[in-house]
Amino acid sequence: MSPRNKIMNEQMRAEAMAKITRAALEVFAEYGYHGTTMEQIRQVSGLSKGLVYHYFPSKEKIYIHLIDSALEISRNTWKDALDSPGTAWEKIERLSDNLVRIAFTDESLLYSRIILQGITQGKGIPGLLEYIFEHGTHFNMLPPLIVEAQQSEDALAGDPEVLASAYFALYQGYMLILLHADVLKKKITPEIFTNVLRNTAKPG
């Protein structure tokens, strides 16, 4: 095979993968894992059945591919905040800003919903929940950050695990409703998230 043909084949493969992935992302986000069929994905992608099955032999394989992409987006969103300079509270503020600026954009929002579906519907795929928890350890970084922010009296006093759960619950709640509420999406600010953890009694 000539180098030109090899490059063309790689381009065709990348284009097909992108079409299938985008189609699957939209269909899974709308109908969930159990409500989605390979035929739905094929129709939205506009590709032939043979081509879709060539790259993804099953619905489960496509879903795992989406989970991997979703976790990577999430890790990068968190890493940017956690690796930034500053105090623990400043990192929490940066994380809240990232969630609004990145995680709530159209495509990232779909990927976020895929993770939530995986957690709530994961029993339908053996090993999926364990896989998500194994590769989603960045979520465990919030409670220690809250503890550090509590020591400086920036964060509200209380059980850091409970406070982190409240933060996540707000995020997940918005994740569910924002797919069909574009007007509301524009009104969400990072302060809405940080205020869940903020110590309003701190002097100054």
C-alpha positions, -999 to 999 in steps of 0.1 A, spaced: 0 0 0 14 34 -10 19 61 17 -9 82 0 -34 53 2 -24 46 38 -31 83 47 -64 82 28 -75 51 46 -66 66 80 -86 97 71 -116 76 61 -113 56 93 -111 87 114 -141 102 97 -162 71 101 -152 68 138 -161 104 144 -196 100 127 -204 68 147 -191 83 180 -212 115 175 -243 96 165 -239 72 195 -233 101 218 -266 118 208 -286 86 208 -273 73 241 -277 107 258 -313 108 247 -325 72 251 -301 58 277 -282 25 273 -311 2 274 -333 23 251 -306 26 224 -302 2 195 -274 -2 170 -299 6 142 -307 40 158 -270 48 159 -265 36 123 -294 58 111 -281 89 128 -245 83 116 -257 79 80 -233 50 75 -239 15 64 -247 -13 89 -215 -31 78 -193 -1 84 -207 6 118 -203 -30 129 -168 -31 114 -156 -5 140 -180 -14 168 -193 -50 169 -218 -43 197 -237 -15 214 -217 -23 245 -184 -16 227 -196 18 215 -208 27 250 -175 18 266 -158 40 240 -180 69 250 -174 62 287 -136 64 281 -140 97 262 -163 111 289 -138 102 317 -109 118 298 -128 150 294 -138 150 331 -102 142 342 -88 171 321 -114 195 335 -106 185 371 -68 183 365 -67 219 352 -83 231 384 -65 208 409 -30 215 394 -35 253 393 -16 275 418 -34 290 448 -53 280 479 -77 251 482 -106 275 479 -92 291 448 -89 256 433 -126 249 442 -134 282 425 -114 272 394 -132 238 393 -166 255 395 -155 278 366 -144 249 346 -176 230 351 -196 259 338 -172 269 310 -163 234 298 -186 206 312 -218 224 303 -209 231 267 -231 211 243 -208 181 236 -193 179 270 -227 180 285 -237 149 265 -205 131 277 -213 141 313 -247 126 309 -231 94 296 -211 90 328 -242 96 349 -261 70 329 -232 46 334 -234 50 371 -272 47 373 -277 21 346 -243 4 348 -256 -29 361 -267 -38 326 -230 -40 316 -209 -64 337 -180 -46 352 -189 -11 340 -195 4 375 -161 -9 387 -145 5 355 -160 40 360 -149 41 397 -115 28 389 -109 54 362 -128 82 378 -107 86 409 -103 124 403 -138 127 418 -124 116 451 -101 147 452 -129 171 463 -134 160 499 -97 165 508 -98 199 491 -129 208 512 -110 198 543 -81 221 534 -105 250 526 -123 244 560 -90 249 578 -87 283 563 -124 289 571 -132 295 534 -154 263 532 -185 256 552 -180 234 583 -194 199 582 -187 165 569 -166 169 537 -181 138 521 -216 152 526 -206 186 513 -189 170 482 -220 150 476 -241 182 477 -218 198 451 -220 167 429 -257 165 432 -261 201 420 -239 193 391 -257 162 382 -291 178 385 -281 206 361 -267 179 338 -301 163 335 -321 194 327 -297 215 307 -300 193 275 -334 208 270 -330 242 287 -307 264 267 -320 296 282 -313 283 317 -278 272 307 -268 308 300 -278 318 335 -257 293 355 -226 308 370 -196 293 389 -207 311 421 -238 288 422 -215 259 427 -190 275 451 -219 289 472 -228 253 481 -194 250 499 -188 286 509 -185 296 546 -207 327 546 -199 334 582 -162 341 575 -152 376 585 -144 400 556 
